[in-house]
Amino acid sequence: MNKRRVLLVDDDPVYLTLGSEELESRGYDVCEAHNGAEALTLLKSEPFDIVISDLEMPVLTGICLLEGIRSDAREDVAALPFIMITGRGDTDSVGRAYDSGATSFVQKPVNWVTFVHHIEFVLRASEQAAALRGARDDAKKALQSKNAVLMALRHELRSPLHVIQGFADLLGYKLKDSLDEQSTMEFSFIHDGVDDMVDKIDKLFLYADILSDEPIVKMAETPLSSVIKLAVVRTKKLAEDTGTTITITYQDEVEETPVRIDEKMLSTAIAHLLDNAIKFSPDHTKVAIHGRSKDDGFDLSIKDCGDGFDLGRIGTYLEGFGQRDDGLTRTSSGIGLGLTLANHLISVHGGTLSLSNAPDGGAVATMRFGPDILSRPVTAKEAALTG
């Protein structure tokens, strides 16, 4: 096993000798420097596991040495644990050391026997921090790879799917009067399957946009009622296929409230919540949308007639690919992104999404928006962004 290397920096030769002998007797490989400038020169060519430095030194002080280390372009150098040794008892010295990035400090005169245990503690904490940084970097690389796959799928799948969808619509129109009942039903399966695939792919693409942290909203003024109507239109086919009635009620004339939003994105969020409510309700039941003014903002709630949420799994529902019903026998289709997308799109509009169960049964998704979403004059910066 390689010895851990210590860079010991002090302009006092007595302290250097005492410190080096004690550390070497405990199995460390010690390299000495008489000031901060010498230490920085050594750090350019040699690897170390920890730096222990006096505060007050000629040529280059301990603080300047520490600042040079923390600003180094090499991450392994910039992250080196650094123990500052000071002969001062004032808190200013300690504060300066920590503000500059010191890991720890000790005060002269140093008890080298007990100080060795302190070094072990600092090194152990540093190694754990390095392991966490490695795990963070691995996670970041995995996320970047996932984003790259999703972005590649965007280009490779969207075009052929839209071609299939277009020709399915065209064939359905041309053949609608010549197919028997059985053939018409079979053809509808193809058409519905393509529509379902396009919907799933669009959700994945939107999820990829969210993961990329790129801006996805462009704000403009519109009445709240227009956003809700657009969302209802997006779920019209599913509602018709299941015989679901969607009711819309408003309180305090909130439907005419002018709001600054991205109409497409917020209606997409509401549509995902409606889609979820319809899928998890029995056929031929009702899904209710209710809007009301509240505290200089407004709430929108969507209530279904299903079995409600498992309240112990609320966090899972809002995570990517979390399913409200993820058993092998689940009857509803989907990839578990609807609630995740809705939650994010509501969040970027300054709102919050909460999930609960109604006292009389059924699940309730509530969107709460504060005064920030209410219409206000457009700033020059926003005008430039929205073009």
N, C-alpha and C positions, 0 to 999 in steps of 0.2 A: 504494500500500500504506500503510495507517495505521501511524503510529509507535506503538511499544509504550510504554505509560505507566508511569512509575516514580513511586511515592510515597516521597520521601526525607525521613526524620524524624531531626532532630538538634537539640539545644539550642545547639550551637556554630555560630554564623553562618559562621565560616571554613570548617568542614567542609561546611556546606550549599552555600556558594558554589563551593568547589573541586569538590565532587561533582557539582553541577548543571551546571557548565561542561563538565566532562569527559564526562558522560553525554550532554548535548545535542550535543556535538561528534561523538559517535558515532551520532547519529540518534535518540536517545530523547526522548520528551516528559516532562519532569520537573516534578513538583509538590512544593513544599516544605511541611513542617510542623515547628513548633518543639518539639512534645511529643506524647505519645500521644493526648491529648485532642483536639488539633487534627486529628490523623490520622484518628481515628474519625469526627469530624464530616465530613471530606472523603469518607471511604469510604461515608457514607450517601447521598451525592448524585452521586459521580463514579466511573466505572469505572477500574480499574487492572490492570496485568498483573503487577506485583511490588511488594512493600514492602521497603524497606531502612531499618532503624531502629537508632539507638543504644540501648544497654542502659540506662544511667543518665541519666534526664531528670527535670526537675521536673514537677509537676502529675500526669503519668501516665507511668510507666516503660515501657521497651520490652517487658518481660515482660507487664505489664498490657495494653498494646496488642495484643500477640500473642494473649493469652487472649481479648480481646474479638473479635478477627478469627476465631479458631477456633470461637468459640461463636455466630457470626452465623448467623441462620436462612437466609440466602441462600447456597446451595451454592457459587456462583462466588466469593463473598467469603471464605467459610470455607476454601476450598481454595487461596487465593492463596499463591504462593511467598513466603517471608519470610526475609530474610537479616538476622541480628542482628550489629551492630557493637559490640564490647566493648573497653574499654581495659584490662581485667583479664587477667592471664595464668593465673588459677587455673582449675582444672577445674570448680569449682562453678558458675561463670558459664556455662560451656559446657553443663554438665549441665542447669542450670535452663532454658536456652534450648531445648534439644532436648526436654526433658520437657514443655515448654509447647507444642511443635509447630513449632519453627523448622525451616526447610528446610536452612539452612546458617548459618555464622557466619564473620566475619573479625575480626581483631584490629587495633586502632589501634597505630601510625599506618598509615592505609590507603594502599596504592599504587594510586591510581585507574586507572592505565594497565593494570596486570595484573588489577585488580578487575573491569574491564569484561568480560574474558574469563570470569571466574568467573560474572558475572551471565548471560552468554549460555548457559553450561552449565546453570545453574539453570533458566532460562526454557525451554530445550529439554527438560529432564527434566520440567518441569511440564506442557508441552504434550503430551508423550507420555502422562503420567498422566491428563490431561484426556481424551485420545483413548480411553484404556482405560476411563475412567469412562463415556464415551459408549457404547462398545461393550457395557459391562456393563448399562447402562440399556436399550439396545436389546434385549439378550438377555433381560432381565427382562420387558420388555413382550411379547416374542414368547412367552415361557413363560406369561405371564398370559393371552395370547390363546389359546394352545393349551389351557390349563386350562379357559378359558371355553367353548371349543368342545366339549371332552369332557364338561363338566358339562351343557351344553345337550343333548348326545346322550343323556345318562343319562335325562333326562325324556322326550325325544321318541321314543326307540326301545324302551326297556324295556317299557312297557305294551303297545304293539301286538305286539311279539314274543312276550310271554307269552300274549296272546290267541291268536295263531296256534299257538303251542306247545300250548296247552290244547285248542283245537279239533282239532288234528292227533291228539292222544292220544284224544280222544272219538270222532272219526270212525274211527280205527284200531280202537277197541274195538267200535264198532257194525257195522263192515263186515268184520271179520276172517273171518266165516264165509261171506260172500257174494262175495268177490273171488277171481278165478282167480289162478294163480301169477304170471303176468306183471303183473297189476294190483297184486297184493300187493307185488311187488318195486318197482314204480314208486311206490307210495304210501310205501314205506319210504324212498325217496330224498328225498321231501318231508319226512318226519318227521325223518330224520337231518340234512337240510340246516338245518332250523329249530333243532334241538338244537345243531348246530355254530355257527350264527350267534349263538345266545344265549350260548354259551360264549365266543366271541370278544368279544362286547359286554361281558360280565361282566369279562373281563380288561382291556379298555380302561377300564372304570369304576374298577376297582381301581387301575390305573396312574394314573388321574386323582387318586384319593385320595392316592396316594403323592406325586405331584407337588405337591399342595396343602399338604403338610407338616402336615396335620391328624392328630391321634392316631387310629390305626386298630385298635389292639389293646386288649382288655380281659382282664386276666390272671385266671386261676382255676386251682385245683389239679386235676390229673387224672393218671391213670397214663399213662406213655409209650405203652403198647400201645394205648390207646384212640385216641390221635392217629393212629397208624399204620393201625389198622383203618379209621378214617374216611377216610383218604387212599386206601386200597385200594378202598373202596366207591365213591369218586368216579371211579375209573378202571376200574371193573368192566366197563362196556359196551365200552370200547375194547379191554380185554384179551380179552373174549369174542369180539369181532369179528375180532381178529387171531390168536386161538388162543394168546395169550401166557399162560404160567403165572407167577404172582407168588409167590415163596417168601419167607418171613419167618423169620429166625433171630436168636436173641439169645445173648449171652454174659454170664455173671455175673448172671443174673436181672435184667438191666437193664430188661426189659419192665415190671416192677412199680415202677420208680422213679417216685415222685410228683414231678411237675414243675409249676411255676407258669407257665402259658402262656395264650395265646388259642387254644383248641382249633381253632376254625374257621380262623383265619389260618395257624397252623402246619401243619395238615393240608392246607390249600390249597397251601402251599409244597411239601410232600412230594408232593402229587398232581401238581403241575406237573412235578416231577422224574421221577415215574413215567410221566406222559404222554409226556415227552420220550424216556425210555428205551424205551417201547413203540413209539413211532412210528419210531425209528431202529434198531430190531431187526428181523430177518427174522420173518415170521409163524411161529407154532408154535414159538417158542423161549422162553427163560426170562429173567425179570428178578428179580434177587435183592436183598432188603432185609436188611441186617445191622446189628444194634445191639450196642454193647459199651461197658462202663464204661472210663473213662480219666481219670486225673488229677483226681479229684473232680468230673468231669462225664461226658459220654458222647459217642460218635460214632454217627452213622447214615450208612450208605453204601448207594447204589443202583447196582447194576452191570447193564449190559445186554449183549446179544450182537451189537451192531452193529459198525460200522467204527471206532468211537472218535471222539474229538475231534481236530480240527486244533489242535494245541497252540500254534501260532503265532497263533491267533485267539481265545484264551480270553477276552481283554478284550471282544471284539466280542460274544461269546455273552451276556455279562452286561449289555450295554447294551440300551436300549430298542429293539425291532424288529430286533435282530441275529439272524440265522438261523444255525443249525448247518449247514444246507445251503441256500444262497441262490442256487443256480444256476437257470437257466431250466428245467432238466429235473428239478428236485427232485420227489420223489414224495410227500413228507409235507406235510400242510397245517398252517397256523398263521400267526400274525402276528408271531412272534418276541418274545413277551413272557413266555413261560413261565419261562425261566431268570432273566430280570430280576426278575420278581415273586418268585420263590423266593428269590433272593439278598437282596432287600430284607426280605422277611418273616422270613427267618432272622436277618438282621442286627438287626432291632428286638427279637428275642428274645435278643440278646446272643451269637449264634452266628456262624460263618463258613461259607461255602460254597466248596469247592475242586473243580476239575474236572481229571480225569486219565484216563489209559488203563491198563487192566490188562495185566500182562505176557502173559497168555494171550489177549488180545484183548477188545474191548468197552470202552465208556466207563464211568467211575466218577464219580459225584457224591457228595462226602463232606460231611456237615454236622457241625460240631464245636461242642459247647456246653460252656461252663465251669460252675463251681459256682453262678453267679448264677441259673441257670434252675431249680436244684433247689428243691424246696418249702421255704418258710420262712414264719414268721408274717406275716400281712397287716398292713401299716401302716395307720394311720388315713387317710392321704392316698389310698392305693390303694383302701381300702374305699369312700371317697367317690367316687372315679373310676369304679369298677366298678358302683356302685349296688347 
